[in-house]
Amino acid sequence: MLRRSFLSSLPGVALAADAKAAPVRAITRGPKFHWFGYYDKLEFDPTGRYILANQVDFEHRSPKPDEVIQVGMVDLQDGDRWIELGTSRAWNWQQGCMLQWVPGSKEEVIWNDRVDNQFVSHLMNIRTRKTRTLAGPVYSVSPNGKWAVYPDFRRLNQTRPGYGYAGILDPFEKELTPERAGIWRNDLVTGKQTLLISFDRASKIPNLHSPWEPSAKHWFNHLLYSTDGSRFIFLHRWRGPKEGNGFGTRMFTANEQGKDLYVLDPYGGTSHFIWRDRKHVLAWAKHPSHGDKFYLYEDKTDNVEVVGKDVMTVNGHCTYLPGNQWILNDTYPQQERQYLYLYEVATGKKVSLGDFRSAPPYRGEWRSDLHPRSSPDGTKIAIDSSHGDGRQIYLVDISEIVRR
């Protein structure tokens, strides 16, 4: 492990007072750049030995349609050795190519690609290298590993740069609320694709607190299955003259068949979220009770309570460590620093894990958010950071903190 004296000498790293309890080390290095992507995906394998990663040889601009990234994994028990698994032409800076472990599997991973003018997903056994290619991509994979849901990445590339994929034009680009596009389910066993929720259907459900104009264009983003897979979240977003360069938002939940839709947050400020359990969602949102804060929502009810009101005061990428006793979180850059911390639910105590320099040009579409992800046992954290050798992945050991 790296000692505090060495870590303090690294450019761009400021350690917390308790840094000896949370040593940090780089597990990827240049000259190429590495990152994982979003905070709500399984990056660690079930044993905690392997960490998935994307690899690329440029930064600071949007990917072009034919630019390829390598997908692979780092062996933490073999000198952080890079193991290449494949490539992808369907990726972005915020979420990579949706590379992730299939829930419940020790050997199978999945990621998105573009083949013959179609977005697809590859399922690979990392031991045998046997691979199946499915006709559709994935976003969130169900906890049983049998199916996935995904939005229209073609539309996202135009409406929300940095979250869609280049290379395929949106055939419904001129339609505000298409009937034949929206959220799809990908059966990972049979490969069958099913349209669950169309843009047209969602737009016909009124939004009393923040109505859109008739000329607004609609899209979906940020899908996530509940902990038991019975329901999933998605964000319904739109942009019209009133929103300008911004967008309106509301948070829906639906059952696994795309039915029983419920507007969980209608107030227009939902950002990052995570399921705590099968009924509760933690989200950064805007609520009449306390304004912009983290809130715990009970699905299909009006029950909501503020969390960390005076402690978790900045929007971040939130997850629960196993057991739900700790919330892992970060912040967007503040004075060119990104802060990483734990929040103890029972005591309301915030434990700082340090902060990391994030200077321009890491802004906008090609920013490098920390997006903290935990190991299965909750003792280690992986983050993406640009503070050192460009965009790289770092491992933070929190075992001495969470095991006290």
C-alpha distance (Angstrom), angle and dihedral (degrees) to the residues before:
residue distance angle dihedral
M1 . . .
L2 3.79 . .
R3 3.77 114.6 .
R4 3.81 124.2 -131.3
S5 3.82 93.4 -108.2
F6 3.80 91.1 57.8
L7 3.79 95.1 42.9
S8 3.81 91.9 50.7
S9 3.79 89.2 58.3
L10 3.80 93.7 56.0
P11 3.81 112.9 105.8
G12 3.78 114.2 -109.1
V13 3.83 98.3 12.0
A14 3.80 123.4 116.5
L15 3.77 112.6 -179.3
A16 3.77 127.0 -147.7
A17 3.79 120.4 -112.2
D18 3.79 88.0 -102.5
A19 3.82 93.2 49.3
K20 3.81 93.7 131.9
A21 3.80 86.3 68.8
A22 3.80 92.5 52.5
P23 3.81 111.4 39.6
V24 3.81 117.2 -175.1
R25 3.79 130.0 -150.1
A26 3.76 136.9 172.2
I27 3.81 113.4 -113.9
T28 3.82 95.6 -177.5
R29 3.80 128.5 45.7
G30 3.80 142.5 -171.9
P31 2.90 161.1 -74.7
K32 3.82 81.9 76.5
F33 3.78 122.6 46.2
H34 3.81 125.8 -119.1
W35 3.78 137.0 -165.9
F36 3.80 140.0 149.0
G37 3.77 106.5 -149.2
Y38 3.76 130.3 -146.2
Y39 3.78 126.8 40.7
D40 3.83 98.3 -133.6
K41 3.82 98.5 62.5
L42 3.82 130.0 91.7
E43 3.81 105.7 -103.6
F44 3.82 98.2 159.5
D45 3.79 120.4 65.7
P46 3.83 115.3 -123.6
T47 3.82 91.7 -94.4
G48 3.81 94.1 50.8
R49 3.81 91.6 -125.6
Y50 3.81 101.1 106.6
I51 3.81 128.2 51.6
L52 3.80 120.9 -166.1
A53 3.81 119.7 -132.3
N54 3.79 145.7 169.4
Q55 3.81 122.3 -129.6
V56 3.82 129.1 -157.0
D57 3.81 137.6 161.6
F58 3.83 101.1 -136.4
E59 3.81 141.1 45.7
H60 3.82 143.0 -175.3
R61 3.81 101.1 56.1
S62 3.78 141.0 68.0
P63 3.81 116.8 -84.0
K64 3.80 116.3 -104.9
P65 3.83 119.2 -131.3
D66 3.81 96.1 -102.4
E67 3.79 99.0 39.6
V68 3.77 110.3 117.6
I69 3.78 129.8 -150.9
Q70 3.78 126.2 -161.4
V71 3.79 118.4 -124.3
G72 3.75 119.6 -153.9
M73 3.77 147.0 126.4
V74 3.80 139.2 -105.4
D75 3.81 119.9 -126.6
L76 3.80 105.1 -140.9
Q77 3.81 91.2 -169.6
D78 3.80 95.4 53.5
G79 3.78 105.6 54.2
D80 3.81 93.5 -73.9
R81 3.80 89.4 -66.7
W82 3.82 115.4 -170.6
I83 3.82 113.7 -126.1
E84 3.79 115.3 -168.4
L85 3.81 117.0 -141.3
G86 3.79 105.2 172.3
T87 3.79 145.8 -61.0
S88 3.79 139.7 -88.1
R89 3.80 138.9 -153.4
A90 3.81 92.9 -174.8
W91 3.78 108.5 75.2
N92 3.79 147.2 112.4
W93 3.79 137.2 -164.4
Q94 3.80 97.1 -105.8
Q95 3.78 101.2 48.7
G96 3.78 106.1 11.8
C97 3.81 110.9 -148.0
M98 3.83 95.4 -40.9
L99 3.80 89.8 -96.7
Q100 3.82 107.8 177.3
W101 3.79 144.6 142.2
V102 3.77 114.4 -93.9
P103 3.83 104.3 -112.6
G104 3.78 112.6 -102.6
S105 3.80 94.1 15.8
K106 3.80 126.6 110.0
E107 3.79 94.0 -168.1
E108 3.81 110.8 28.4
V109 3.81 127.5 87.9
I110 3.79 132.0 175.2
W111 3.80 134.7 -156.5
N112 3.80 140.5 165.5
D113 3.78 127.4 -105.8
R114 3.80 140.7 164.7
V115 3.81 117.2 -117.6
D116 3.82 126.2 170.6
N117 3.81 93.2 -11.9
Q118 3.79 92.9 -51.4
F119 3.78 132.5 104.9
V120 3.80 109.6 -123.6
S121 3.79 139.2 166.1
H122 3.79 129.5 -128.2
L123 3.80 121.5 -144.0
M124 3.81 110.2 -160.6
N125 3.78 134.5 -177.2
I126 3.81 102.4 -141.9
R127 3.82 92.4 -152.1
T128 3.79 100.9 48.7
R129 3.84 96.4 22.6
K130 3.80 87.5 -135.5
T131 3.81 106.7 155.6
R132 3.79 135.5 -166.2
T133 3.79 120.8 -165.1
L134 3.80 117.5 -148.7
A135 3.80 124.2 -155.0
G136 3.82 94.9 -120.6
P137 3.82 137.4 43.5
V138 3.81 128.5 -114.2
Y139 3.79 136.6 -130.2
S140 3.82 109.0 167.3
V141 3.82 119.2 18.2
S142 3.81 118.3 -150.1
P143 3.83 117.4 -111.3
N144 3.82 90.4 -111.7
G145 3.80 91.0 53.8
K146 3.81 93.7 -127.2
W147 3.79 102.2 112.0
A148 3.78 144.2 6.9
V149 3.79 137.8 -153.0
Y150 3.79 125.5 -140.2
P151 3.83 139.8 177.1
D152 3.79 127.9 -131.4
F153 3.82 101.3 -76.2
R154 3.80 90.6 -172.9
R155 3.79 91.3 61.0
L156 3.81 92.6 41.6
N157 3.79 91.1 56.7
Q158 3.79 88.9 62.0
T159 3.82 101.7 34.8
R160 3.83 99.8 37.8
P161 3.83 111.8 20.8
G162 3.79 111.5 -152.3
Y163 3.82 95.1 39.3
G164 3.80 103.6 60.4
Y165 3.79 131.3 60.0
A166 3.79 129.2 -106.2
G167 3.78 122.6 -132.8
I168 3.82 105.5 60.0
L169 3.79 123.5 68.8
D170 3.79 120.2 -134.2
P171 3.83 106.0 -107.8
F172 3.81 88.8 -157.6
E173 3.80 96.1 46.7
K174 3.82 93.5 126.1
E175 3.81 93.7 47.7
L176 3.80 117.1 90.5
T177 3.82 96.7 -156.4
P178 3.83 110.8 11.9
E179 3.80 119.3 -159.9
R180 3.81 95.0 -150.9
A181 3.79 99.6 52.6
G182 3.78 137.0 55.1
I183 3.81 131.7 88.0
W184 3.79 117.5 1.3
R185 3.79 133.7 -168.2
N186 3.79 119.3 -137.9
D187 3.82 114.4 -156.9
L188 3.81 103.2 -143.5
V189 3.80 91.9 -161.2
T190 3.81 101.5 47.8
G191 3.80 100.3 18.6
K192 3.82 91.7 -128.4
Q193 3.84 116.7 153.9
T194 3.82 119.3 -146.7
L195 3.80 128.2 -176.1
L196 3.81 104.6 -133.1
I197 3.81 105.2 173.7
S198 3.80 125.3 13.4
F199 3.78 125.6 -153.1
D200 3.78 88.2 -119.3
R201 3.82 92.7 55.6
A202 3.81 94.7 49.5
S203 3.80 92.8 46.2
K204 3.79 90.9 56.8
I205 3.81 91.3 62.0
P206 3.84 104.5 89.3
N207 3.77 121.1 -122.5
L208 3.80 106.0 -151.4
H209 3.81 98.4 -177.5
S210 3.80 98.6 48.7
P211 3.81 111.7 13.8
W212 3.78 119.7 -170.5
E213 3.76 128.0 -133.2
P214 3.82 120.6 -106.3
S215 3.82 90.0 -110.4
A216 3.83 94.6 55.6
K217 3.80 119.4 121.7
H218 3.82 116.5 -136.0
W219 3.81 135.1 -147.7
F220 3.82 141.6 159.6
N221 3.79 130.2 -126.4
H222 3.83 142.9 161.9
L223 3.80 106.9 39.8
L224 3.80 121.8 -174.7
Y225 3.81 133.6 172.6
S226 3.80 119.7 -132.8
T227 3.79 118.3 -110.0
D228 3.82 91.8 -93.4
G229 3.81 95.9 36.8
S230 3.80 94.5 -121.0
R231 3.82 93.5 118.7
F232 3.78 139.9 14.1
I233 3.79 137.1 -152.0
F234 3.77 126.9 -132.2
L235 3.78 134.5 173.4
H236 3.79 116.9 -127.1
R237 3.79 109.3 -153.5
W238 3.79 136.0 179.3
R239 3.76 141.4 178.0
G240 3.80 128.1 -154.6
P241 3.81 136.6 147.5
K242 3.81 90.5 -69.3
E243 3.83 92.6 56.6
G244 3.82 95.7 45.3
N245 3.82 107.6 -176.3
G246 3.80 90.7 -12.5
F247 3.78 129.4 69.7
G248 3.78 143.4 -134.2
T249 3.80 120.9 -116.0
R250 3.78 141.5 -165.4
M251 3.80 129.0 173.5
F252 3.80 119.9 -127.5
T253 3.77 132.7 -174.2
A254 3.81 123.3 -159.5
N255 3.78 136.5 175.2
E256 3.80 121.4 -101.7
Q257 3.81 90.7 -89.3
G258 3.81 92.6 54.4
K259 3.80 91.8 -107.3
D260 3.82 134.1 112.4
L261 3.81 91.9 50.7
Y262 3.79 117.0 -164.5
V263 3.81 128.3 -174.5
L264 3.80 100.8 -134.6
D265 3.81 95.9 177.4
P266 3.81 118.0 21.5
Y267 3.82 98.3 167.0
G268 3.79 98.8 92.3
G269 3.81 103.7 -117.7
T270 3.80 107.0 90.1
S271 3.78 113.0 137.8
H272 3.82 125.8 150.1
F273 3.80 120.2 10.5
I274 3.80 145.0 166.0
W275 3.80 135.3 -167.5
R276 3.81 111.2 -113.0
D277 3.80 91.4 -169.5
R278 3.79 137.2 -27.5
K279 3.82 93.2 -64.0
H280 3.81 107.5 30.1
V281 3.80 133.4 68.9
L282 3.80 127.0 -167.1
A283 3.81 111.5 -151.9
W284 3.77 142.6 164.3
A285 3.78 101.8 -123.2
K286 3.78 146.7 138.2
H287 3.80 115.1 -99.1
P288 3.82 130.5 171.8
S289 3.81 90.8 -123.0
H290 3.83 99.6 63.4
G291 3.81 108.5 -6.8
D292 3.82 118.4 -129.9
K293 3.81 107.1 9.7
F294 3.78 143.0 115.6
Y295 3.81 111.0 -78.9
L296 3.77 134.7 -172.3
Y297 3.81 110.3 -137.4
E298 3.79 126.2 -164.7
D299 3.79 107.6 -140.3
K300 3.82 118.2 -112.9
T301 3.82 92.1 9.0
D302 3.80 138.5 82.8
N303 3.81 90.8 -118.9
V304 3.79 112.3 125.3
E305 3.80 134.0 154.5
V306 3.78 132.5 -174.5
V307 3.82 117.4 -112.9
G308 3.81 124.2 -153.6
K309 3.81 91.1 -6.1
D310 3.80 95.8 177.8
V311 3.81 97.4 23.6
M312 3.81 110.1 43.8
T313 3.79 93.8 45.7
V314 3.81 100.6 147.0
N315 3.80 130.1 68.3
G316 3.80 112.1 -101.3
H317 3.80 147.1 152.9
C318 3.80 102.7 -83.4
T319 3.80 131.0 -165.4
Y320 3.79 136.1 159.5
L321 3.78 119.9 -119.0
P322 3.82 114.0 -129.8
G323 3.79 109.0 -69.9
N324 3.83 93.5 29.3
Q325 3.81 92.9 -110.8
W326 3.80 93.2 117.6
I327 3.80 133.4 41.4
L328 3.80 114.7 -149.6
N329 3.79 113.4 -150.1
D330 3.79 146.7 158.9
T331 3.80 138.4 -170.6
Y332 3.76 137.7 -125.0
P333 3.83 112.7 -105.4
Q334 3.81 113.2 -64.3
Q335 3.80 113.8 -173.1
E336 3.80 85.7 -14.2
R337 3.83 93.0 -54.8
Q338 3.80 128.5 111.9
Y339 3.79 114.8 -154.7
L340 3.79 125.6 -145.6
Y341 3.80 121.4 -164.1
L342 3.79 150.1 148.8
Y343 3.80 125.3 -124.7
E344 3.80 117.6 -154.0
V345 3.80 106.8 -142.2
A346 3.82 98.0 -155.7
T347 3.80 97.0 49.3
G348 3.81 102.9 26.0
K349 3.81 88.1 -127.9
K350 3.79 120.3 151.2
V351 3.81 117.7 -145.9
S352 3.79 113.4 -163.0
L353 3.81 115.7 -142.9
G354 3.80 95.0 -173.2
D355 3.76 139.0 -88.0
F356 3.77 133.0 -97.5
R357 3.79 130.7 -148.5
S358 3.80 115.6 -110.0
A359 3.77 110.4 -179.2
P360 3.79 131.0 173.8
P361 3.02 133.0 -56.8
Y362 3.84 85.2 47.5
R363 3.79 92.8 85.5
G364 3.77 138.5 110.1
E365 3.78 118.4 1.8
W366 3.83 95.4 -0.7
R367 3.80 98.5 41.5
S368 3.80 118.4 135.1
D369 3.81 107.7 -130.7
L370 3.80 117.1 -171.6
H371 3.83 91.8 -123.3
P372 3.84 92.4 -175.2
R373 3.83 116.8 -142.6
S374 3.80 125.0 -173.3
S375 3.78 132.1 -141.0
P376 3.82 118.2 -111.6
D377 3.82 91.8 -99.3
G378 3.81 92.8 46.0
T379 3.81 95.5 -123.1
K380 3.81 99.3 108.9
I381 3.79 135.7 45.2
A382 3.78 129.8 -158.0
I383 3.80 119.9 -154.3
D384 3.80 136.8 179.0
S385 3.80 112.0 -131.1
S386 3.81 138.7 168.2
H387 3.80 97.1 -160.7
G388 3.80 96.2 106.1
D389 3.80 131.4 15.8
G390 3.80 95.3 6.6
R391 3.80 119.5 -83.0
Q392 3.83 106.6 -7.8
I393 3.82 140.6 148.7
Y394 3.80 121.7 -106.9
L395 3.80 131.4 -167.2
V396 3.81 120.2 -139.1
D397 3.81 118.4 -164.0
I398 3.83 110.7 -147.0
S399 3.80 97.7 163.8
E400 3.82 94.2 114.5
I401 3.80 90.6 53.5
V402 3.79 102.4 45.8
R403 3.82 95.2 40.2
R404 3.81 96.0 54.9
